[in-house]
Amino acid sequence: MAHLGRKLPIDPCKCEHVSLSMPSSRRMNECRPVPIRYVEPVFRPPSEADSLILPVTDGCSWNQCRFCEMYTAPQKKFRARDEAEVLGSIRWAAQVQGERVRRVFLADGDALVLPTHRLLAILTAIGEQLPGVQRVSSYCLPRNLRRKSVAELAELQAAGLKLVYVGAESGDDTVLERVGKGESFASTREALDKLAAAGIRRSVMILNGLGGPVFTQQHAEQSARLANATQPEYLATLVVSFPQGEARFRAGFPDWQPLDQQGLFREMEQFISALELQRTIFRSDHASNWLMLKGTLGKDKARLLAEVRQAIADPARAALRPEWARGL
């Protein structure tokens, strides 16, 4: 995940109270424009670098993943933003940027935790006020979808939600339990299958090294099994890292040890070897990765494996990212 450091000025103007019983178009008309209020730090996927970042929640509704530091600051305590504020921010963006906005990313950690009717009101307002928008996307926890039917998700897709980023992290239940993910292979697969049935594209993230040396093989194999079972449109790997230290992570995984560079490459080789994908865009080019890999699986599987094996056999000749350039 990438950190969004840009701030926009905050205006003292606030939306008036708006009744949620009003039609969405009228609610939109009742809202004054309100500059987008960002609560730092703000994160978004690398591929959303040119998107309008629109917070609809603050923080993460789960926030118990011990590997994740994104929403642990006190000001990032989870709450849903008031709908009037969100609609006012959409109106403000329309006045300032208008048809120049092509993509919108709904922040923070799991916008899909909001009820379907709230999300539909937001998506409808984006469609009406920002007619140039071609794609709306958001992060999504599998648990966000347990109470949403495929029909509800299809409504969201029709209203403009075209892509969600799902941090699966691993397909292995033991690893998921050790890191406090609150999900399983089965719950993640169910969520990904629901999204596919609704026509929403899925970008799935796996954390290289999450299981350490003890669980590296089952982490690689079960993560590949999850991808094979769900055939996501996009698949990405990041290297697990702890800019704020490992204490929080080790509280639930005390015997964890980080994989060294060769261990990360060997895990990646196992993972890609086990993948049986038909048409998935694969990226391992996040700033945390030593080895940058890009391709479409399955047609580029042999090439990607050759690049990983070259890095294992002769790291000096591989196109590795220098240590100083790695980070979040």
C-alpha positions in Angstrom: 0.0 0.0 0.0 1.2 3.5 -0.8 1.1 6.4 1.6 -0.7 9.5 0.3 1.0 12.5 1.8 -0.8 15.3 0.0 -3.1 17.4 2.0 -5.9 19.6 0.8 -7.0 22.7 2.7 -9.9 22.2 5.2 -12.8 24.7 4.9 -14.9 25.5 8.0 -18.0 25.1 5.9 -20.1 22.1 7.0 -23.0 20.3 5.5 -26.4 20.8 7.0 -28.2 17.9 8.4 -29.6 15.8 5.6 -32.4 13.2 6.1 -31.4 9.8 4.9 -35.0 9.2 3.9 -34.6 11.7 1.0 -33.9 10.4 -2.5 -30.2 10.5 -3.2 -30.5 13.2 -5.8 -32.3 15.5 -3.3 -29.8 14.6 -0.5 -27.0 15.7 -2.9 -28.8 19.0 -3.6 -29.2 19.7 0.2 -25.4 19.4 0.8 -23.1 22.3 0.5 -19.7 21.7 -1.1 -17.2 20.6 1.6 -13.4 20.2 0.8 -12.3 16.7 1.3 -11.1 16.1 4.9 -8.1 13.8 5.1 -7.1 12.2 8.4 -3.4 11.4 8.0 -1.8 9.1 7.3 -3.9 8.2 4.2 -3.1 5.1 2.1 -4.1 3.9 -1.3 -2.9 1.1 -3.7 -0.1 2.1 -6.0 -2.4 1.8 -9.0 -4.7 4.5 -7.6 -1.9 7.2 -7.8 -4.0 9.3 -10.1 -7.3 8.7 -8.5 -9.4 11.1 -6.4 -9.1 9.7 -2.9 -12.6 10.1 -1.3 -12.7 9.0 2.4 -16.1 7.4 3.3 -14.8 5.9 6.5 -11.8 6.5 8.8 -9.5 3.7 9.8 -10.3 -0.1 9.5 -13.3 -1.8 11.0 -11.2 -4.9 11.9 -7.8 -3.4 12.6 -6.5 -6.5 14.4 -4.1 -7.8 11.7 -0.8 -7.8 13.6 1.2 -7.2 10.5 -0.6 -4.0 9.5 0.3 -0.6 10.9 -1.7 1.5 8.6 -4.6 2.3 10.9 -3.0 2.0 14.4 -2.6 5.8 15.0 -5.2 7.2 17.5 -6.7 9.5 15.0 -7.4 6.5 12.7 -9.9 4.9 15.0 -12.7 3.4 12.9 -15.8 5.4 12.2 -18.1 5.8 9.2 -18.1 9.3 7.8 -21.4 11.2 7.9 -23.1 10.8 4.6 -23.8 14.5 4.3 -20.0 15.2 4.6 -19.2 12.6 1.9 -21.9 13.9 -0.5 -20.7 17.5 0.2 -17.1 16.4 -0.7 -18.3 14.9 -3.9 -20.0 18.2 -4.8 -16.8 20.1 -3.9 -14.7 17.8 -6.1 -17.1 18.4 -8.9 -16.7 22.1 -8.6 -12.9 22.0 -8.4 -12.0 19.2 -10.8 -15.2 18.5 -12.7 -14.8 16.1 -15.6 -11.1 15.8 -15.1 -11.7 13.1 -12.5 -11.5 9.7 -14.2 -11.1 7.4 -11.2 -12.2 7.5 -7.5 -10.9 5.5 -4.7 -13.1 5.1 -1.6 -11.0 5.3 1.5 -10.1 4.2 4.2 -9.3 0.6 5.0 -12.6 -1.1 4.1 -15.2 1.1 2.6 -17.4 -1.9 1.8 -18.2 -2.3 5.5 -20.9 0.5 4.9 -24.4 -0.7 4.3 -25.4 -1.2 0.6 -27.9 1.7 0.7 -25.1 4.1 1.9 -22.7 2.9 -0.8 -25.3 3.3 -3.5 -26.0 6.9 -2.4 -22.3 7.7 -2.7 -21.9 5.9 -6.0 -25.0 7.6 -7.4 -23.6 11.0 -6.4 -20.3 10.3 -8.0 -22.0 9.3 -11.2 -24.2 12.4 -11.2 -21.6 15.0 -10.1 -18.4 13.5 -11.7 -19.6 12.3 -15.1 -16.0 11.7 -16.3 -15.4 8.9 -13.7 -14.8 5.6 -15.4 -14.0 3.5 -12.3 -14.7 3.6 -8.6 -12.6 1.2 -6.4 -12.0 0.5 -2.7 -10.2 -1.8 -0.3 -12.4 -4.7 0.9 -12.1 -7.2 3.8 -13.8 -10.6 3.1 -15.8 -10.1 6.3 -17.3 -6.9 4.7 -19.3 -9.2 2.3 -20.7 -11.8 4.7 -24.0 -9.9 4.9 -24.0 -8.6 1.3 -25.7 -10.8 -1.3 -24.5 -11.2 -4.9 -27.6 -9.1 -5.9 -26.5 -6.3 -3.7 -23.0 -6.4 -5.0 -24.3 -6.4 -8.6 -26.2 -3.2 -7.7 -23.0 -1.6 -6.5 -21.2 -2.7 -9.7 -24.0 -1.2 -11.9 -23.7 2.0 -9.9 -20.0 2.3 -10.6 -18.0 0.1 -8.3 -15.8 -1.7 -10.7 -12.7 -2.9 -8.7 -11.9 -3.9 -5.2 -8.6 -4.7 -3.5 -8.7 -7.7 -1.2 -5.8 -8.3 1.1 -6.0 -12.1 1.3 -2.4 -12.0 2.7 -2.2 -15.9 2.7 -4.3 -18.9 1.8 -3.1 -20.9 4.7 -5.3 -21.0 7.8 -2.5 -21.5 10.2 -0.7 -18.4 9.0 -3.9 -16.4 8.9 -4.6 -17.3 12.5 -1.1 -16.5 13.7 -1.2 -13.0 12.2 -4.7 -12.1 13.5 -6.3 -11.8 10.1 -9.7 -13.0 11.2 -10.3 -14.8 8.0 -9.7 -18.3 6.5 -9.2 -19.9 3.1 -12.9 -20.5 3.0 -14.1 -17.1 4.0 -11.7 -15.4 1.6 -12.7 -17.7 -1.3 -16.4 -17.0 -0.6 -15.9 -13.3 -0.7 -13.9 -13.4 -4.0 -16.4 -15.7 -5.6 -19.3 -13.3 -4.6 -17.4 -10.4 -6.2 -16.8 -12.4 -9.4 -20.5 -13.4 -9.6 -21.4 -9.7 -9.3 -19.1 -8.7 -12.1 -16.7 -6.7 -9.8 -13.0 -7.1 -10.7 -10.7 -8.3 -7.9 -7.1 -7.4 -7.1 -5.8 -9.9 -4.6 -2.7 -9.2 -2.4 -0.4 -11.9 -0.9 2.3 -11.1 1.6 5.6 -12.7 0.7 7.4 -14.0 3.9 4.3 -13.7 6.1 4.7 -17.2 7.5 8.4 -17.0 8.1 10.7 -20.1 7.4 8.5 -22.5 9.4 5.4 -22.0 7.3 6.9 -20.8 4.0 6.0 -23.9 2.0 2.4 -24.1 3.1 2.0 -20.3 2.8 3.1 -20.5 -0.8 1.1 -23.5 -1.7 -2.1 -22.6 -0.1 -1.9 -19.0 -1.4 -1.5 -20.4 -4.9 -4.5 -22.7 -4.2 -6.6 -19.7 -3.2 -5.7 -17.9 -6.4 -6.3 -21.0 -8.6 -9.7 -21.5 -7.0 -10.9 -17.9 -7.6 -9.0 -16.8 -10.7 -8.7 -13.1 -9.8 -8.3 -10.5 -12.5 -5.3 -9.1 -10.7 -2.8 -10.6 -8.3 0.0 -8.9 -6.5 2.7 -9.8 -3.9 4.3 -7.5 -1.3 7.1 -8.4 1.1 5.9 -8.2 4.8 7.7 -5.5 6.6 7.5 -3.6 9.9 8.5 0.1 9.7 7.4 0.6 13.3 9.0 -2.5 14.7 8.0 -6.2 15.2 6.6 -6.1 18.7 2.9 -5.9 17.7 3.4 -8.8 15.2 5.4 -11.0 17.6 2.7 -10.7 20.3 0.7 -13.3 18.4 3.5 -15.0 16.5 6.5 -15.1 18.9 8.5 -17.7 17.0 8.3 -15.9 13.7 11.6 -15.1 11.9 11.9 -13.1 8.7 12.9 -14.8 5.5 16.2 -13.6 4.1 16.4 -12.5 0.5 17.0 -16.0 -0.8 14.2 -17.4 1.3 11.8 -14.8 -0.2 12.9 -15.7 -3.7 12.4 -19.5 -3.0 9.0 -18.8 -1.6 8.1 -16.8 -4.7 9.3 -19.7 -6.9 7.1 -22.1 -5.0 4.1 -19.8 -5.3 4.4 -19.1 -9.0 5.1 -22.8 -9.7 1.9 -23.8 -8.1 -0.2 -21.1 -9.9 -2.6 -22.3 -12.6 -4.2 -19.1 -13.7 -5.9 -18.5 -17.0 -5.9 -14.7 -17.5 -4.6 -12.9 -14.4 -2.4 -9.7 -14.5 0.4 -10.4 -12.0 2.5 -7.7 -10.3 5.3 -8.0 -7.8 6.6 -4.5 -8.2 5.7 -2.8 -4.9 8.5 -0.8 -3.2 8.9 -3.6 -0.6 9.9 -6.2 -3.2 13.6 -6.9 -4.1 12.7 -8.5 -7.4 10.3 -6.8 -9.7 8.1 -9.1 -11.7 5.4 -8.3 -14.2 3.4 -10.4 -16.5 0.1 -12.2 -17.3 -0.5 -15.6 -15.9 -0.6 -18.2 -17.2 1.0 -17.1 -20.5 4.1 -15.6 -18.8 4.6 -18.2 -16.2 7.7 -19.7 -17.7 9.4 -16.3 -18.1 8.5 -15.2 -14.5 9.8 -18.5 -13.1 13.0 -18.1 -15.1 13.5 -14.5 -13.6 13.0 -15.8 -10.1 15.4 -18.7 -10.6 18.0 -16.4 -12.0 17.7 -14.3 -8.9 18.1 -17.4 -6.7 21.1 -18.8 -8.7 23.0 -15.5 -9.3 21.5 -12.5 -7.4 24.4 -10.2 -8.6 23.1 -10.6 -12.2 19.4 -10.1 -11.4 17.8 -6.7 -11.7 17.2 -6.3 -8.0 16.0 -3.1 -6.3 18.7 -1.6 -4.1 18.2 -1.7 -0.4 17.9 2.0 -0.1 15.0 2.1 -2.6 12.9 -0.5 -0.7 10.2 0.6 1.7 6.5 1.3 1.9 
